[in-house]
Amino acid sequence: MDSTLKCKNNEFPLCILGITDAPQQFHPLSLNVTSHRTAVIYCKVLKGFKDLLEDIDPSVKFDRDYLMADCEIAERSALSKYYSHATHLICFLHVQNNCREH
């Protein structure tokens, strides 16, 4: 899960949910334009994704053992609510960038 800003002139955040496979290829599963970067909004994104999967095929469960996000508190809070059992990882790109800066 990650959000990015300034994709358009209105600067609404774009929240992306996706999955990474063994060869480290990222596959986007959900793109969401949001109004704010809050835990409440991210919970709505996750609930909407879960509801959509259930509507498409009730036998499919999106239940992950590992989740990756940056250190944004709102994202991590929402992920913890929906996937409390999962191990949370920090995005490697963010770790690399912070190491270079410091």
Secondary structure, 3 states (H helix, E strand, C coil): CEEECCCCCCCCCEEEEEEECCCCCEEEEEEEECCCCCHHHHHHHHHHHHHHHHHHCCCCCCCCCEEEECCCHHHHHHHHHHCCCCEEEECHHHHHHHHHHC
